[in-house]
Amino acid sequence: MQTRLSTTQQQHQQFRQQLRQHIRKTRRNLTALQQQQAAQCITQQALSFIEQHQAQHIALYLAVDGEIATQPLIEQLWQQGKNVYLPVLHPFCQGHLLFLRYLPDTPMKANKFGIFEPHLNVQNVIPLEQLDVIFTPLVAFDKQGNRLGMGGGFYDRTLQNSQRRFITVGLAHQCQQVEALPIESWDIPLEHILAG
């Protein structure tokens, strides 16, 4: 019985990995024009969402690997005087994220995954509970708000034990939606998903 269970778990993990690879490839194959149009669409949706929720402290991310571009949204938020934060790999709490204030002149460095993040400065860290909205990247999503990430579990771990005052919102291309995601017990569904 034990062997059977682990075989099922292996198949489940394998399916998640195959789905990840398929959606990432689909996303990377979008044309420059499709990427640009999606970024414009998402920027408008996100600005409306932020205004509707009167959000002032907003966590975003820098797009990589064909993810929907967030730079146009970030620049609009700066113009509106909003506070923007980016995720940084936690220096001593393995597998967790911190969120640091991000300004046009923030010194940046590549982390171990090659993703640019602000230089760690404790004065720029915001406690999770003070964020109004956390926009998360994702690889795939379904109508139930389930999110499939890159597989590191950073967002799930970070959001798991927080006193949730903030709203979680996934940003994605339409082509990243699937009928139903194979979920794990540690997966934290998102409250909203904006797709462009």
One Martini backbone bead per residue (centre of mass of N, CA, C, O) as a GRO file, in nm:
protein
  196
    1MET     BB    1   0.059   0.062  -0.022
    2GLN     BB    2   0.297   0.260   0.007
    3THR     BB    3   0.400   0.234  -0.287
    4ARG     BB    4   0.142   0.335  -0.426
    5LEU     BB    5   0.140   0.618  -0.308
    6SER     BB    6   0.419   0.707  -0.420
    7THR     BB    7   0.340   0.666  -0.715
    8THR     BB    8   0.113   0.875  -0.719
    9GLN     BB    9   0.290   1.113  -0.633
   10GLN     BB   10   0.482   1.096  -0.873
   11GLN     BB   11   0.267   1.144  -1.092
   12HIS     BB   12   0.175   1.416  -0.986
   13GLN     BB   13   0.452   1.559  -1.013
   14GLN     BB   14   0.491   1.500  -1.314
   15PHE     BB   15   0.244   1.653  -1.412
   16ARG     BB   16   0.324   1.931  -1.303
   17GLN     BB   17   0.589   1.948  -1.465
   18GLN     BB   18   0.466   1.922  -1.749
   19LEU     BB   19   0.282   2.166  -1.726
   20ARG     BB   20   0.499   2.374  -1.679
   21GLN     BB   21   0.653   2.331  -1.946
   22HIS     BB   22   0.419   2.386  -2.140
   23ILE     BB   23   0.339   2.676  -2.046
   24ARG     BB   24   0.617   2.809  -2.074
   25LYS     BB   25   0.638   2.762  -2.376
   26THR     BB   26   0.383   2.911  -2.461
   27ARG     BB   27   0.468   3.184  -2.337
   28ARG     BB   28   0.741   3.217  -2.499
   29ASN     BB   29   0.577   3.207  -2.792
   30LEU     BB   30   0.503   3.479  -2.773
   31THR     BB   31   0.477   3.764  -2.907
   32ALA     BB   32   0.564   4.086  -2.875
   33LEU     BB   33   0.276   4.190  -2.923
   34GLN     BB   34   0.129   4.008  -2.721
   35GLN     BB   35   0.288   4.106  -2.476
   36GLN     BB   36   0.214   4.406  -2.497
   37GLN     BB   37  -0.097   4.375  -2.484
   38ALA     BB   38  -0.105   4.227  -2.213
   39ALA     BB   39   0.033   4.449  -2.045
   40GLN     BB   40  -0.183   4.665  -2.096
   41CYS     BB   41  -0.423   4.510  -1.985
   42ILE     BB   42  -0.308   4.456  -1.698
   43THR     BB   43  -0.257   4.745  -1.615
   44GLN     BB   44  -0.555   4.833  -1.619
   45GLN     BB   45  -0.669   4.620  -1.426
   46ALA     BB   46  -0.479   4.683  -1.184
   47LEU     BB   47  -0.548   4.982  -1.147
   48SER     BB   48  -0.847   4.934  -1.084
   49PHE     BB   49  -0.806   4.749  -0.844
   50ILE     BB   50  -0.643   4.947  -0.669
   51GLU     BB   51  -0.858   5.168  -0.659
   52GLN     BB   52  -1.092   5.000  -0.543
   53HIS     BB   53  -0.888   4.926  -0.277
   54GLN     BB   54  -0.705   5.160  -0.189
   55ALA     BB   55  -0.407   5.109  -0.260
   56GLN     BB   56  -0.052   5.169  -0.147
   57HIS     BB   57   0.074   4.872  -0.091
   58ILE     BB   58   0.267   4.708  -0.350
   59ALA     BB   59   0.325   4.389  -0.471
   60LEU     BB   60   0.567   4.272  -0.697
   61TYR     BB   61   0.738   4.189  -1.008
   62LEU     BB   62   0.982   4.068  -1.222
   63ALA     BB   63   0.984   3.967  -1.532
   64VAL     BB   64   1.014   3.625  -1.655
   65ASP     BB   65   0.988   3.382  -1.887
   66GLY     BB   66   0.717   3.530  -2.023
   67GLU     BB   67   0.599   3.699  -1.839
   68ILE     BB   68   0.409   3.938  -1.751
   69ALA     BB   69   0.453   4.262  -1.772
   70THR     BB   70   0.529   4.509  -1.495
   71GLN     BB   71   0.666   4.784  -1.561
   72PRO     BB   72   0.424   4.963  -1.648
   73LEU     BB   73   0.284   4.945  -1.372
   74ILE     BB   74   0.507   5.052  -1.191
   75GLU     BB   75   0.528   5.333  -1.328
   76GLN     BB   76   0.237   5.419  -1.266
   77LEU     BB   77   0.258   5.396  -0.956
   78TRP     BB   78   0.476   5.607  -0.921
   79GLN     BB   79   0.309   5.842  -1.043
   80GLN     BB   80   0.081   5.795  -0.804
   81GLY     BB   81   0.248   5.742  -0.524
   82LYS     BB   82   0.310   5.456  -0.485
   83ASN     BB   83   0.405   5.160  -0.316
   84VAL     BB   84   0.674   4.949  -0.411
   85TYR     BB   85   0.734   4.588  -0.410
   86LEU     BB   86   0.983   4.330  -0.379
   87PRO     BB   87   1.109   4.026  -0.397
   88VAL     BB   88   1.319   3.850  -0.152
   89LEU     BB   89   1.538   3.640  -0.053
   90HIS     BB   90   1.573   3.498   0.234
   91PRO     BB   91   1.867   3.484   0.418
   92PHE     BB   92   1.752   3.269   0.680
   93CYS     BB   93   1.461   3.181   0.555
   94GLN     BB   94   1.416   2.922   0.393
   95GLY     BB   95   1.188   2.972   0.122
   96HIS     BB   96   1.152   3.278   0.165
   97LEU     BB   97   1.007   3.610   0.170
   98LEU     BB   98   1.073   3.942   0.103
   99PHE     BB   99   0.973   4.294   0.112
  100LEU     BB  100   1.089   4.563  -0.098
  101ARG     BB  101   1.147   4.863  -0.175
  102TYR     BB  102   1.073   5.025  -0.500
  103LEU     BB  103   1.282   5.226  -0.698
  104PRO     BB  104   1.441   5.370  -0.961
  105ASP     BB  105   1.725   5.372  -0.758
  106THR     BB  106   1.744   5.083  -0.687
  107PRO     BB  107   1.954   4.854  -0.590
  108MET     BB  108   2.062   4.571  -0.783
  109LYS     BB  109   2.040   4.201  -0.792
  110ALA     BB  110   2.123   3.880  -0.853
  111ASN     BB  111   2.008   3.589  -0.783
  112LYS     BB  112   2.032   3.241  -0.787
  113PHE     BB  113   1.812   3.264  -1.046
  114GLY     BB  114   1.863   3.551  -1.201
  115ILE     BB  115   1.692   3.748  -1.032
  116PHE     BB  116   1.598   4.060  -0.978
  117GLU     BB  117   1.685   4.243  -0.675
  118PRO     BB  118   1.701   4.404  -0.405
  119HIS     BB  119   1.903   4.514  -0.193
  120LEU     BB  120   1.961   4.439   0.124
  121ASN     BB  121   1.747   4.646   0.340
  122VAL     BB  122   1.588   4.676   0.634
  123GLN     BB  123   1.455   4.963   0.582
  124ASN     BB  124   1.285   4.831   0.316
  125VAL     BB  125   1.110   4.655   0.485
  126ILE     BB  126   0.791   4.495   0.478
  127PRO     BB  127   0.541   4.392   0.637
  128LEU     BB  128   0.297   4.196   0.526
  129GLU     BB  129   0.056   4.341   0.686
  130GLN     BB  130   0.113   4.626   0.515
  131LEU     BB  131  -0.002   4.509   0.277
  132ASP     BB  132  -0.255   4.523   0.026
  133VAL     BB  133  -0.102   4.393  -0.232
  134ILE     BB  134  -0.031   4.072  -0.398
  135PHE     BB  135   0.149   4.015  -0.680
  136THR     BB  136   0.171   3.716  -0.869
  137PRO     BB  137   0.327   3.480  -1.009
  138LEU     BB  138   0.272   3.232  -1.280
  139VAL     BB  139   0.207   2.943  -1.473
  140ALA     BB  140  -0.078   2.844  -1.356
  141PHE     BB  141  -0.449   2.836  -1.381
  142ASP     BB  142  -0.775   2.845  -1.234
  143LYS     BB  143  -1.107   2.918  -1.150
  144GLN     BB  144  -1.038   2.859  -0.831
  145GLY     BB  145  -0.736   2.998  -0.785
  146ASN     BB  146  -0.525   2.818  -0.866
  147ARG     BB  147  -0.162   2.781  -0.830
  148LEU     BB  148   0.121   2.748  -1.049
  149GLY     BB  149   0.442   2.742  -1.006
  150MET     BB  150   0.791   2.677  -1.025
  151GLY     BB  151   0.838   2.487  -0.736
  152GLY     BB  152   0.957   2.640  -0.467
  153GLY     BB  153   0.728   2.775  -0.258
  154PHE     BB  154   0.763   3.076  -0.167
  155TYR     BB  155   0.473   3.191  -0.151
  156ASP     BB  156   0.337   2.976   0.020
  157ARG     BB  157   0.522   3.007   0.270
  158THR     BB  158   0.486   3.314   0.316
  159LEU     BB  159   0.155   3.309   0.333
  160GLN     BB  160   0.072   3.091   0.542
  161ASN     BB  161   0.142   3.269   0.839
  162SER     BB  162  -0.026   3.510   0.781
  163GLN     BB  163  -0.189   3.810   0.851
  164ARG     BB  164  -0.457   3.862   0.644
  165ARG     BB  165  -0.496   4.180   0.474
  166PHE     BB  166  -0.427   4.112   0.210
  167ILE     BB  167  -0.428   4.074  -0.144
  168THR     BB  168  -0.438   3.811  -0.381
  169VAL     BB  169  -0.276   3.834  -0.714
  170GLY     BB  170  -0.279   3.711  -1.028
  171LEU     BB  171  -0.062   3.711  -1.318
  172ALA     BB  172  -0.167   3.657  -1.670
  173HIS     BB  173  -0.207   3.473  -1.933
  174GLN     BB  174  -0.456   3.314  -2.093
  175CYS     BB  175  -0.271   3.054  -2.170
  176GLN     BB  176  -0.254   2.970  -1.842
  177GLN     BB  177  -0.522   2.837  -1.853
  178VAL     BB  178  -0.693   2.577  -1.682
  179GLU     BB  179  -0.928   2.370  -1.579
  180ALA     BB  180  -0.739   2.189  -1.372
  181LEU     BB  181  -0.545   2.164  -1.091
  182PRO     BB  182  -0.294   2.000  -0.935
  183ILE     BB  183  -0.303   1.978  -0.593
  184GLU     BB  184  -0.168   2.075  -0.284
  185SER     BB  185  -0.171   2.124   0.055
  186TRP     BB  186   0.027   2.393   0.028
  187ASP     BB  187  -0.155   2.535  -0.153
  188ILE     BB  188  -0.239   2.878  -0.228
  189PRO     BB  189  -0.497   3.041  -0.306
  190LEU     BB  190  -0.629   3.290  -0.492
  191GLU     BB  191  -0.849   3.559  -0.496
  192HIS     BB  192  -0.717   3.664  -0.771
  193ILE     BB  193  -0.728   3.689  -1.143
  194LEU     BB  194  -0.533   3.835  -1.398
  195ALA     BB  195  -0.597   3.843  -1.752
  196GLY     BB  196  -0.428   3.913  -2.098
   0.00000   0.00000   0.00000
